Amino acid sequence: MRKRIMIIGLAAALIALARPAFAHAELTTSSPADGSSVSASPTELDLSFSEALNLNFSGLTITGSDKSAIETGDPMLMDGDKVLIVPVSQTLSAGAYTVYWHVLSTDGHKSSGSYSFTVTP
């Protein structure tokens, strides 16, 4: 009986240690950064993730304070497919902006989120 309990405990420990392998891609940094104020309109958004991404199922939307969508260019991946780069096609006027992102990591897990930044005059 003790041996069985010991084996079950060991199996549970191994499963607990293996969980990070099944984690979703997490946003680690962004440029412009979350909550930042920038003095000039960004020409691109750079989002770094904890895992490699599948470009076909990853992207973002930018909205202004009036909730209108901002035009963006075609996204691309860099740095081992962990950095999503999206050109901003138009000049952003002063105001608050929200970035809504969605990604699919190469291991098949979806994740999404949002962050905000401000363009100051």
Steps between C-alpha positions, in 0.01 A plus 500: 500500500785739586665427170179581313459833684863582427454428128184712484681785677794476262268499197317807631831681553614419147172627354526821703855557376398435139219761501717792381551314173129550433495873580350761269710769334512797736570859399833584667572850362355743251609815322339739567479355849178445691397822674772706334479845345688555175570839347485382139270268309652151490575364153463142625392299801738235634353234729733242657362166617624216718458244220532480122186599308313384192472811282195373310290516818659794684435871473370814664257787471563856617213729595495866595308654788195526271521120444581544128747248355845620396636373169796262527727323254584132465638343819831314508694292753860548618735362765416132475135580419449643851467867400192614309570818304207692349553819298269792582380632164373838615631773725338485842379832636527591867279279714456161662527175303422140585670201342298177490722202413434133432762233436533131438821348631673235290393237754135580415390709797302822449533807717386859479508823692522874475703795617490877460737785426464874441639726230570845646532823300 
